[in-house]
């Protein structure tokens, strides 16, 4: 089975050079997505009518026990002629 779904991830806003951000290729989009764990970073609101409630500040992603700021899954079939 061909693995046409490329999982990429990085530690800062801009991708690194060349293949630096490539993680691995997978047989399906869902298989690639299953490798990503979403980590919510929240804070507790201390003032106003929502005091005591949690607010989502940002998300990070864990892949292969490493944290990343972003990820993307690319279907390589969109880029090659089969």
VEXMARVO-346886 format. One record per atom (N, C-alpha, C): residue number from 1; residue in one letter; y, x, z negated. Coordinates in pm, 1 decimal. Example, Ala and Ser with C-alpha at 12.3 -4.5 7.8 and 13.67 -1.06 7.14 Angstrom:
REC   seq   type         yy         xx         zz
REC     1      A     -569.0     1319.0     -780.0
REC     1      A     -450.0     1230.0     -780.0
REC     1      A     -330.0     1320.0     -780.0
REC     2      S     -225.0     1285.0     -708.0
REC     2      S     -106.0     1367.0     -714.0
REC     2      S        3.0     1290.0     -787.0
//
This chain:
REC   seq   type         yy         xx         zz
REC     1      X     -118.5       83.7        0.0
REC     1      X        0.0        0.0        0.0
REC     1      X      124.8       88.1        0.0
REC     2      X      219.0       53.5       82.6
REC     2      X      343.9      128.7       91.3
REC     2      X      435.5       96.3      -26.8
REC     3      X      512.1      194.0      -67.6
REC     3      X      605.1      176.5     -179.4
REC     3      X      747.1      187.7     -124.8
REC     4      X      804.8       73.5      -90.2
REC     4      X      935.2       70.5      -24.1
REC     4      X     1052.3       38.8     -117.4
REC     5      X     1027.1       20.7     -246.7
REC     5      X     1134.9      -16.1     -337.9
REC     5      X     1170.7      104.2     -425.9
REC     6      X     1288.5      159.9     -400.8
REC     6      X     1335.3      280.7     -468.5
REC     6      X     1419.2      242.6     -589.6
REC     7      X     1376.7      287.9     -706.8
REC     7      X     1452.3      268.0     -830.0
REC     7      X     1540.9      389.4     -852.0
REC     8      X     1670.0      363.4     -865.1
REC     8      X     1768.7      469.1     -891.3
REC     8      X     1840.7      434.4    -1021.5
REC     9      X     1884.6      537.0    -1094.4
REC     9      X     1959.7      515.0    -1217.7
REC     9      X     2045.2      637.2    -1246.6
REC    10      X     2156.2      613.8    -1319.1
REC    10      X     2245.6      724.9    -1349.4
REC    10      X     2313.3      711.0    -1483.8
REC    11      X     2370.5      822.4    -1527.4
REC    11      X     2434.6      830.5    -1658.9
REC    11      X     2584.9      810.0    -1655.8
REC    12      X     2643.0      807.6    -1539.0
REC    12      X     2786.0      782.4    -1530.7
REC    12      X     2812.2      693.7    -1410.0
REC    13      X     2934.5      656.4    -1390.6
REC    13      X     2968.3      556.7    -1288.2
REC    13      X     2927.3      598.8    -1147.8
REC    14      X     2951.1      723.2    -1114.6
REC    14      X     2921.9      771.0     -979.3
REC    14      X     2784.0      835.2     -971.2
REC    15      X     2710.6      808.3     -863.1
REC    15      X     2579.7      871.6     -846.2
REC    15      X     2591.9     1022.9     -835.0
REC    16      X     2486.7     1092.0     -875.2
REC    16      X     2480.5     1236.9     -860.9
REC    16      X     2451.9     1274.9     -716.4
REC    17      X     2457.9     1403.1     -685.1
REC    17      X     2435.9     1448.7     -547.2
REC    17      X     2289.8     1437.0     -504.2
REC    18      X     2269.9     1419.0     -374.7
REC    18      X     2135.4     1417.9     -317.4
REC    18      X     2045.1     1313.8     -380.5
REC    19      X     1927.8     1357.0     -420.3
REC    19      X     1827.7     1266.2     -477.8
REC    19      X     1829.0     1267.8     -630.8
REC    20      X     1934.9     1316.5     -690.4
REC    20      X     1944.7     1333.8     -835.2
REC    20      X     1912.6     1206.0     -912.9
REC    21      X     1953.3     1089.9     -863.3
REC    21      X     1937.6      964.6     -936.0
REC    21      X     1809.9      887.9     -902.3
REC    22      X     1725.6      943.7     -817.5
REC    22      X     1602.2      875.1     -780.7
REC    22      X     1504.3      881.3     -897.3
REC    23      X     1445.1      767.0     -930.2
REC    23      X     1344.4      761.9    -1036.7
REC    23      X     1204.6      764.6     -975.0
REC    24      X     1173.7      662.2     -892.9
REC    24      X     1042.7      652.4     -829.8
REC    24      X     1046.3      537.8     -729.2
REC    25      X      939.4      525.9     -649.9
REC    25      X      926.7      413.3     -557.2
REC    25      X      811.5      324.5     -603.9
REC    26      X      823.9      195.2     -569.1
REC    26      X      727.8       95.8     -614.7
REC    26      X      690.6        2.5     -500.7
REC    27      X      581.3      -69.8     -519.2
REC    27      X      529.7     -158.5     -415.1
REC    27      X      609.4     -287.5     -399.8
REC    28      X      681.4     -328.1     -504.7
REC    28      X      759.9     -451.8     -497.6
REC    28      X      886.6     -437.8     -581.5
REC    29      X      980.6     -526.3     -554.4
REC    29      X     1104.2     -530.7     -632.5
REC    29      X     1070.6     -559.0     -779.5
REC    30      X      983.1     -656.1     -802.2
REC    30      X      947.8     -693.8     -939.1
REC    30      X      881.0     -579.8    -1015.4
REC    31      X      798.5     -501.2     -947.1
REC    31      X      735.5     -386.5    -1012.1
REC    31      X      841.2     -284.4    -1054.2
REC    32      X      937.1     -257.7     -966.2
REC    32      X     1045.4     -163.9    -1000.1
REC    32      X     1128.2     -217.5    -1116.8
REC    33      X     1162.4     -346.5    -1111.1
REC    33      X     1242.7     -407.0    -1217.1
REC    33      X     1169.6     -405.5    -1350.9
REC    34      X     1037.4     -414.4    -1348.9
REC    34      X      960.6     -414.1    -1473.7
REC    34      X      969.4     -280.1    -1547.0
REC    35      X     1012.9     -175.7    -1481.3
REC    35      X     1027.4      -43.5    -1543.2
REC    35      X     1158.0      -30.2    -1620.3
REC    36      X     1248.0     -129.2    -1605.0
REC    36      X     1381.9     -124.5    -1664.2
REC    36      X     1387.8     -214.3    -1787.0
REC    37      X     1429.7     -159.8    -1899.3
REC    37      X     1456.0     -238.7    -2020.7
REC    37      X     1606.8     -246.1    -2039.1
REC    38      X     1657.2     -367.7    -2060.7
REC    38      X     1801.1     -387.6    -2080.7
REC    38      X     1831.9     -379.5    -2229.2
REC    39      X     1932.1     -299.8    -2262.8
REC    39      X     1974.3     -283.2    -2402.2
REC    39      X     2115.1     -340.1    -2414.1
REC    40      X     2128.6     -445.2    -2496.1
REC    40      X     2259.5     -505.7    -2521.1
REC    40      X     2329.8     -431.6    -2634.2
REC    41      X     2456.0     -399.4    -2613.1
REC    41      X     2539.1     -336.3    -2715.3
REC    41      X     2643.1     -440.0    -2757.6
REC    42      X     2633.4     -482.4    -2884.8
REC    42      X     2717.2     -591.6    -2934.1
REC    42      X     2803.6     -545.2    -3050.5
REC    43      X     2903.3     -624.7    -3078.1
REC    43      X     2986.0     -603.4    -3196.7
REC    43      X     3004.9     -738.3    -3264.0
REC    44      X     3036.8     -735.8    -3392.4
REC    44      X     3064.0     -858.3    -3466.4
REC    44      X     3214.2     -882.3    -3463.8
REC    45      X     3253.3    -1001.9    -3424.0
REC    45      X     3395.0    -1040.2    -3419.1
REC    45      X     3444.7    -1055.5    -3562.0
REC    46      X     3560.3     -996.7    -3593.0
REC    46      X     3610.1     -995.0    -3731.2
REC    46      X     3731.1    -1085.4    -3754.4
REC    47      X     3786.3    -1143.9    -3646.6
REC    47      X     3905.1    -1229.3    -3662.2
REC    47      X     3893.3    -1351.7    -3573.0
REC    48      X     3971.4    -1452.4    -3606.6
REC    48      X     3981.1    -1570.4    -3521.2
REC    48      X     3869.8    -1671.0    -3544.8
REC    49      X     3866.2    -1772.5    -3456.2
REC    49      X     3771.0    -1882.0    -3475.1
REC    49      X     3626.5    -1842.1    -3444.1
REC    50      X     3604.5    -1725.1    -3387.2
REC    50      X     3468.7    -1677.3    -3360.4
REC    50      X     3425.2    -1569.1    -3459.0
REC    51      X     3499.8    -1556.5    -3569.2
REC    51      X     3469.8    -1455.4    -3670.5
REC    51      X     3324.3    -1466.2    -3714.4
REC    52      X     3255.7    -1352.8    -3721.4
REC    52      X     3116.8    -1347.2    -3763.0
REC    52      X     3017.4    -1358.0    -3648.4
REC    53      X     3063.7    -1401.1    -3531.8
REC    53      X     2975.4    -1411.2    -3416.2
REC    53      X     2964.6    -1276.0    -3346.5
REC    54      X     2855.7    -1258.7    -3273.9
REC    54      X     2837.1    -1134.9    -3198.4
REC    54      X     2893.1    -1150.9    -3057.8
REC    55      X     2950.0    -1042.0    -3008.4
REC    55      X     3005.7    -1038.5    -2873.1
REC    55      X     2940.3     -922.8    -2797.9
REC    56      X     2893.7     -951.1    -2677.1
REC    56      X     2834.9     -846.2    -2593.7
REC    56      X     2945.6     -754.9    -2542.5
REC    57      X     2934.1     -625.4    -2571.4
REC    57      X     3034.5     -528.6    -2527.5
REC    57      X     2994.7     -469.1    -2391.9
REC    58      X     2870.2     -426.4    -2379.7
REC    58      X     2819.2     -371.8    -2254.1
REC    58      X     2667.0     -362.7    -2261.6
REC    59      X     2606.9     -332.2    -2147.5
REC    59      X     2462.7     -313.8    -2142.6
REC    59      X     2431.7     -173.2    -2092.8
REC    60      X     2322.2     -118.2    -2142.2
REC    60      X     2267.6        5.2    -2087.4
REC    60      X     2121.7      -23.8    -2053.3
REC    61      X     2056.7       74.4    -1993.8
REC    61      X     1922.3       50.4    -1940.6
REC    61      X     1831.4      166.7    -1978.8
REC    62      X     1709.0      134.8    -2017.4
REC    62      X     1612.3      237.6    -2053.0
REC    62      X     1501.4      236.4    -1949.0
REC    63      X     1476.0      355.0    -1892.5
REC    63      X     1369.2      373.9    -1794.8
REC    63      X     1296.1      501.8    -1833.7
REC    64      X     1166.2      493.0    -1850.3
REC    64      X     1086.1      610.6    -1887.4
REC    64      X     1142.0      681.1    -2010.8
REC    65      X     1178.6      605.0    -2112.0
REC    65      X     1229.8      657.4    -2239.5
REC    65      X     1362.1      733.0    -2227.5
REC    66      X     1437.0      709.8    -2121.9
REC    66      X     1568.6      770.8    -2107.1
REC    66      X     1671.7      659.8    -2084.9
REC    67      X     1789.3      674.4    -2145.0
REC    67      X     1895.4      574.7    -2131.4
REC    67      X     1983.7      605.2    -2011.0
REC    68      X     2025.8      497.8    -1943.0
REC    68      X     2112.1      508.2    -1825.7
REC    68      X     2224.6      406.1    -1835.5
REC    69      X     2334.1      434.8    -1766.4
REC    69      X     2448.1      343.2    -1761.5
REC    69      X     2433.9      239.6    -1651.0
REC    70      X     2360.2      272.4    -1547.2
REC    70      X     2342.9      179.9    -1435.0
REC    70      X     2208.1      204.4    -1369.1
REC    71      X     2163.3      103.7    -1294.3
REC    71      X     2043.7      119.3    -1211.7
REC    71      X     2059.5       34.7    -1086.9
REC    72      X     1981.6       68.5     -986.6
REC    72      X     1979.1       -8.8     -863.3
REC    72      X     1840.6        3.9     -801.2
REC    73      X     1796.4     -105.0     -740.2
REC    73      X     1669.0     -105.5     -667.8
REC    73      X     1701.3     -128.5     -521.1
REC    74      X     1658.6      -35.9     -437.1
REC    74      X     1688.3      -41.4     -294.4
REC    74      X     1560.3      -67.5     -217.2
REC    75      X     1565.3     -167.2     -129.9
REC    75      X     1453.2     -194.5      -40.6
REC    75      X     1467.4     -101.6       79.6
REC    76      X     1385.8        1.1       85.3
REC    76      X     1396.2      101.2      191.4
REC    76      X     1363.4       44.0      329.0
REC    77      X     1296.5      -70.1      333.4
REC    77      X     1267.1     -134.3      461.1
REC    77      X     1395.2     -178.8      531.2
REC    78      X     1501.7     -198.0      455.9
REC    78      X     1631.3     -232.9      514.9
REC    78      X     1693.2     -114.1      587.9
REC    79      X     1643.5        6.8      561.9
REC    79      X     1703.2      129.6      616.2
REC    79      X     1617.1      198.7      720.1
REC    80      X     1491.3      156.3      732.5
REC    80      X     1402.6      222.1      828.6
REC    80      X     1348.5      120.7      927.7
REC    81      X     1308.9      169.7     1042.5
REC    81      X     1245.3       85.0     1143.0
REC    81      X     1095.3       97.2     1125.6
REC    82      X     1028.9      -15.4     1106.0
REC    82      X      884.1      -12.3     1085.5
REC    82      X      811.3      -34.6     1217.2
//
